[in-house]
Amino acid sequence: MQTLQYGMRSIQGLHEQARVHVAAGRNLLGELDVEDAKHRTQAPLPQPRHFGRSGQALTSNGPQATPVSIGPLRAIVTNLDLHARALDDGPLSYSMDLAMISDPYNVWRYYEPPLSADEVATAESTSGPWHLKYATSENLLKANRAAESLLNGVILTQIECANDITALITDKGPERLKTLARYQAPHERCYTHLSIALRAFALEMDPKPTQASSSEVLQNLTKAFLTFKLYHSIIRLFLFCDPGTTGAKLEDPKMGAYHRNTLDQAERILQLGSPRTAPFTPVPSMTQPLFVVAYSGIPQSNRRRAIDLLRRYPRREGLWDTLFGAALCELIMAREREILVERRRESGTGAYGGDTADTREEDDDEIVEVLDRQYGTRVKFENERSARVTLCTWREWMAGQPGKVRQLHW
């Protein structure tokens, strides 16, 4: 009921009331967990099952106080709660304990590709018509959920390692890269498994499949495959690489082309739309990949394109409205331009053109220093389409400064 109340308040634009219902839902989950603990008999510890072979990625043995599984409900409430906390406290203040027992942040740990790396290599060396043996609806569903979960897990790990990242970007602790790579070792193992799955799927999906019961089925599978491919590429941006090893970290000169390719994929997926008939394969949202590029992509033209896609394909997911997200990213970019003006004025290198349309179209060569990028963003909703936003850069956060407050309308 609290989740339904949240949905109603969110749709109505009653953001603060929606947060109250999210908090109530979180508290109710805690009470249910306590009741389950009281009623659970002495039983063996729960054994995690590989995702896809059962309805839940994490299961427990023994009787429960609740008559139905609360796993799906926990996933919804946890996601909403993390959204609310991110808006309240900036991106580095999530509640880790809730996430660690929620499927959307855990199923990546148990993912296995449909075949081994050696089997993929053998298949790649074999020519001939491909049939949908591996790129099935079930396999793509598992892979997409694992990829979405891995992206969530990687981001949460970076939150926990904020101090190491700060030392790294300020060049005060280059050895922290090894620490970060060590923290991400489990994520990189899963990323390797996802890469194997991607190779297997590509064998059947890159050429036109010869087996498909209808064009609707083919479109459904194509969208699921492209979404998996997109999430696989986005995850790569968040992986650190231990020096001296072959890893996924991209060189900066290639980053712009990588972001552009990411947007090409996202736009193609959005243009496919949703299937009109069942069955269909659920896929992760496009909001997160687009927001990643809009928030921190390079160059600026890629960020503007991501913002445009957020607006052209509006949708509401949890506490995130894509129109709100687009306006927020524009506000962040405007703040970055203000900082560039200040830096140029201080260095005496000449005036900066401000926020004119011509300037915005010619700013791809402008470099925003990492320390002048956003560390955290706090949002206080005032009504359905306006909020007071506190923007805090890494430099301001390190100096103990509160950041700048701006009014946001969308």
C-alpha positions in Angstrom: 0.0 0.0 0.0 2.8 2.4 0.8 4.4 1.7 -2.6 1.0 2.4 -4.3 0.7 5.6 -2.3 4.2 6.6 -3.4 3.2 6.0 -7.1 0.1 8.2 -6.8 1.9 11.0 -5.0 4.8 10.9 -7.5 2.6 11.0 -10.5 0.8 14.0 -9.0 4.1 15.8 -8.5 3.8 15.6 -4.7 7.5 14.8 -4.2 7.8 15.3 -0.5 4.7 13.2 0.3 6.1 10.5 -2.0 9.3 10.4 0.1 7.3 10.0 3.2 5.7 6.9 1.8 9.0 5.6 0.7 10.4 5.9 4.2 7.3 4.2 5.6 7.8 1.4 3.2 11.4 1.0 4.2 10.3 0.9 7.9 7.7 -1.8 7.2 10.2 -3.9 5.4 12.4 -3.7 8.5 9.5 -4.9 10.7 8.8 -7.8 8.4 12.4 -8.8 8.5 12.2 -8.8 12.3 9.1 -11.0 12.3 10.6 -13.4 9.8 13.6 -13.7 12.1 11.4 -14.6 15.0 9.5 -17.3 13.1 12.4 -18.8 11.3 13.3 -22.2 12.8 16.8 -23.6 13.1 17.6 -24.4 9.5 20.7 -24.5 7.3 22.0 -21.2 6.2 20.4 -20.0 2.9 22.3 -21.1 -0.2 22.4 -18.5 -3.0 21.1 -19.9 -6.3 22.3 -18.8 -9.7 19.9 -16.2 -11.0 17.5 -17.5 -13.6 17.2 -21.0 -12.3 14.7 -19.8 -9.7 12.4 -16.9 -9.2 14.8 -15.1 -6.7 18.5 -14.6 -6.9 18.7 -14.9 -3.1 16.5 -17.4 -1.2 16.2 -18.4 2.4 15.3 -21.7 4.0 12.8 -22.2 6.8 9.3 -20.9 7.4 8.6 -17.2 7.1 6.2 -14.9 8.9 5.0 -13.3 5.7 2.7 -15.4 3.5 4.3 -14.2 0.2 7.9 -13.4 -0.9 8.8 -9.8 -0.2 11.9 -10.0 -2.5 10.2 -8.1 -5.4 8.7 -5.5 -3.0 12.1 -5.1 -1.3 13.7 -4.4 -4.7 11.2 -1.7 -5.5 11.3 0.0 -2.1 15.1 -0.2 -2.0 15.4 1.5 -5.4 13.0 4.3 -4.4 14.8 4.7 -1.1 18.2 5.1 -2.7 16.8 7.6 -5.2 15.3 9.6 -2.3 18.6 9.5 -0.4 20.6 10.5 -3.4 18.4 13.6 -3.9 18.5 14.5 -0.2 22.2 14.0 0.5 24.1 13.9 -2.8 25.3 10.7 -4.5 27.8 9.7 -1.9 25.4 8.9 1.0 23.4 5.9 0.0 22.2 3.3 2.5 24.5 0.3 1.8 22.8 -2.2 4.1 19.5 -2.0 2.2 21.2 -2.4 -1.1 23.3 -5.4 -0.1 20.2 -7.6 0.4 18.3 -6.4 -2.6 18.3 -8.3 -5.9 18.9 -5.3 -8.2 22.3 -4.8 -6.4 23.2 -8.5 -6.0 22.3 -10.7 -8.9 25.5 -9.9 -10.7 27.3 -12.0 -8.2 25.7 -15.2 -9.4 25.6 -14.7 -13.2 27.1 -17.3 -15.5 27.2 -17.0 -19.3 25.2 -19.5 -21.4 28.5 -21.0 -22.6 32.2 -20.8 -21.8 34.9 -18.6 -23.4 36.4 -21.7 -25.2 33.0 -22.6 -26.5 32.4 -19.1 -27.8 35.8 -19.1 -29.5 35.0 -22.4 -31.2 31.6 -21.0 -32.3 33.3 -17.8 -33.6 35.6 -19.9 -35.8 32.7 -21.9 -37.3 31.0 -20.4 -40.3 27.4 -21.0 -41.3 23.9 -19.8 -40.7 23.2 -18.9 -37.1 20.1 -19.9 -35.2 18.8 -18.5 -31.9 20.4 -21.1 -29.7 22.0 -18.7 -27.1 20.3 -15.3 -27.8 17.0 -16.6 -26.3 14.5 -14.5 -24.4 15.5 -16.2 -21.1 19.2 -15.8 -21.6 18.9 -12.2 -22.6 16.7 -11.5 -19.6 19.3 -13.0 -17.2 22.1 -11.1 -18.9 20.3 -7.8 -18.8 19.4 -8.1 -15.1 22.9 -9.1 -14.3 24.3 -6.1 -16.3 21.9 -3.7 -14.6 22.8 -5.1 -11.2 26.5 -4.9 -11.9 26.2 -1.3 -12.9 24.5 -0.6 -9.6 27.1 -2.6 -7.7 30.0 -0.8 -9.3 28.5 2.6 -8.5 27.9 1.6 -4.9 31.5 0.5 -4.6 32.7 3.8 -5.9 30.6 5.5 -3.2 32.3 3.4 -0.5 35.7 4.3 -2.0 35.1 8.1 -2.2 38.3 8.9 -0.3 40.4 6.7 -2.6 38.9 8.3 -5.7 39.5 11.8 -4.2 43.2 11.0 -3.7 43.4 9.6 -7.2 41.9 12.6 -9.0 44.1 15.0 -7.0 47.2 13.0 -7.8 47.9 12.7 -4.1 47.6 9.0 -4.1 48.3 7.3 -7.4 48.8 4.0 -5.5 45.1 4.2 -4.7 44.4 2.9 -8.2 45.6 -0.6 -7.1 43.2 -0.3 -4.1 40.3 0.6 -6.3 41.1 -2.2 -8.8 41.2 -4.7 -5.9 37.8 -3.6 -4.7 36.5 -4.0 -8.2 38.0 -7.5 -8.8 34.6 -9.2 -8.3 33.0 -6.8 -10.6 35.6 -7.4 -13.3 35.0 -11.1 -13.0 31.3 -10.6 -13.7 32.2 -8.2 -16.5 34.3 -10.9 -18.1 31.3 -13.3 -17.9 29.0 -10.6 -19.4 31.6 -10.1 -22.2 31.5 -13.8 -23.0 27.7 -13.7 -23.1 27.9 -10.7 -25.4 30.1 -12.5 -27.8 27.8 -15.5 -27.9 24.7 -13.3 -28.4 26.5 -11.3 -31.2 27.1 -14.5 -33.2 23.4 -14.8 -33.6 22.1 -11.3 -33.4 24.6 -9.3 -35.5 23.7 -11.3 -38.6 20.0 -11.5 -39.1 18.7 -14.5 -37.3 17.3 -17.3 -39.5 14.9 -18.4 -36.9 12.2 -16.1 -35.6 8.5 -16.8 -35.3 7.5 -13.3 -36.2 9.0 -9.8 -36.8 7.6 -8.8 -33.4 9.6 -11.6 -31.7 12.7 -10.5 -33.6 12.2 -6.8 -32.6 11.8 -7.9 -29.0 15.0 -9.9 -29.0 16.9 -7.2 -30.9 15.9 -4.6 -28.3 17.0 -6.9 -25.5 20.3 -7.6 -27.2 21.0 -3.9 -27.9 20.1 -3.0 -24.3 22.5 -5.6 -22.9 25.2 -4.3 -25.3 24.6 -0.7 -24.1 24.8 -1.6 -20.4 27.9 -3.6 -21.1 29.5 -0.5 -22.6 28.4 1.8 -19.8 29.8 -0.5 -17.1 33.2 -0.2 -18.8 33.3 3.5 -18.0 33.2 2.8 -14.3 35.9 0.1 -14.1 39.4 1.0 -12.9 42.4 -0.9 -14.2 45.4 -2.0 -12.2 48.5 -0.5 -13.9 50.4 -3.1 -15.9 47.3 -5.2 -16.6 44.9 -5.3 -19.5 41.7 -3.7 -18.3 38.6 -2.0 -19.4 39.6 1.6 -18.6 39.5 3.8 -21.7 42.0 6.5 -22.7 40.6 10.0 -22.6 41.1 10.7 -26.3 38.8 7.8 -27.1 36.2 8.7 -24.5 34.3 11.2 -26.7 33.8 8.6 -29.5 32.8 6.0 -26.9 30.1 8.3 -25.5 28.9 9.1 -29.0 28.6 5.4 -29.8 26.7 4.9 -26.5 24.2 7.6 -27.5 23.8 6.0 -31.0 22.9 2.7 -29.3 20.5 4.3 -26.9 18.7 6.3 -29.6 18.3 3.1 -31.7 16.8 1.3 -28.7 14.4 4.2 -27.9 13.3 4.3 -31.6 12.3 0.6 -31.4 9.6 1.4 -28.9 7.8 -1.2 -26.9 6.3 -4.4 -28.3 2.6 -4.3 -28.8 2.0 -8.0 -28.2 3.2 -10.5 -25.7 5.5 -12.2 -25.1 8.2 -9.7 -24.5 11.5 -9.6 -22.7 11.8 -7.0 -19.9 14.9 -4.8 -20.4 16.6 -2.2 -18.1 15.8 1.4 -18.5 17.6 3.8 -20.9 17.4 6.6 -18.2 20.6 5.6 -16.4 22.9 5.3 -19.4 21.6 8.6 -20.8 22.0 10.3 -17.5 25.6 9.0 -17.2 26.5 10.7 -20.4 24.5 13.9 -19.7 26.0 14.2 -16.2 29.7 13.6 -17.0 30.2 12.8 -20.6 32.7 14.4 -23.0 32.6 16.5 -25.1 29.9 18.9 -24.3 28.0 18.1 -27.6 27.5 14.5 -26.4 26.1 15.8 -23.1 23.6 18.1 -24.9 22.6 15.2 -27.2 22.0 13.0 -24.1 19.9 15.7 -22.6 17.9 16.0 -25.8 17.2 12.3 -25.8 16.0 12.5 -22.1 13.5 15.1 -23.2 12.4 13.5 -26.5 11.5 10.2 -24.8 10.1 11.4 -21.5 9.3 8.8 -18.7 9.1 8.6 -15.0 11.0 5.9 -13.1 11.0 6.0 -9.3 11.7 9.5 -8.1 13.5 10.3 -11.4 11.6 12.1 -14.1 13.6 12.3 -17.3 12.5 15.9 -17.8 13.8 16.7 -14.3 17.0 14.9 -15.1 17.5 16.8 -18.3 17.0 20.2 -16.6 19.3 19.2 -13.8 22.1 18.3 -16.2 21.7 21.6 -18.0 22.0 23.4 -14.7 25.2 21.5 -13.9 26.6 22.4 -17.3 25.7 26.1 -16.8 27.5 26.0 -13.4 30.6 24.5 -15.1 30.5 27.3 -17.7 30.4 29.8 -14.8 33.5 28.2 -13.3 35.3 28.4 -16.7 34.6 32.1 -16.8 36.0 32.5 -13.3 39.1 30.5 -14.2 39.8 32.6 -17.3 39.2 35.8 -15.5 41.6 34.8 -12.8 44.3 33.7 -15.3 43.8 36.7 -17.5 43.4 34.5 -20.6 40.5 36.5 -22.0 36.8 36.7 -21.8 34.5 33.7 -22.2 31.4 34.0 -24.3 29.0 33.1 -21.6 25.8 31.1 -22.3 25.0 32.1 -25.8 23.9 29.5 -28.4 27.0 30.0 -30.5 29.2 29.4 -27.4 27.4 26.3 -26.5 27.9 24.9 -30.0 31.6 25.7 -30.0 32.5 24.5 -26.5 33.7 21.0 -27.3 37.3 22.1 -26.9 36.7 23.5 -23.5 38.0 21.3 -20.8 36.3 21.2 -17.4 38.7 20.1 -14.8 37.8 17.0 -12.8 37.8 19.0 -9.6 35.3 21.4 -11.1 32.9 18.6 -11.9 30.0 17.6 -9.7 30.7 15.8 -6.4 27.1 15.9 -5.1 23.7 17.4 -5.8 21.0 18.1 -3.3 17.5 18.7 -4.3 14.7 20.3 -2.3 11.4 20.1 -4.3 9.2 23.2 -3.9 6.3 22.1 -6.2 5.6 19.8 -9.1 8.0 21.4 -11.5 10.5 23.4 -9.4 13.2 22.8 -6.9 16.1 24.4 -5.1 19.3 22.6 -6.0 22.6 22.7 -4.2 25.5 22.0 -6.6 28.8 21.1 -5.0 32.0 20.4 -7.0 34.8 18.1 -5.9 36.9 21.2 -5.2 34.2 22.8 -3.1 33.6 19.6 -1.2 37.3 19.1 -0.4 37.5 22.7 0.8 34.5 22.2 3.1 32.4 24.6 1.1 28.6 24.0 0.8 28.4 24.6 -2.9 26.1 26.9 -4.9 22.3 27.1 -4.6 20.3 27.4 -7.8 16.6 27.4 -8.7 15.6 24.7 -11.1 12.4 24.6 -13.3 11.5 21.9 -15.7 
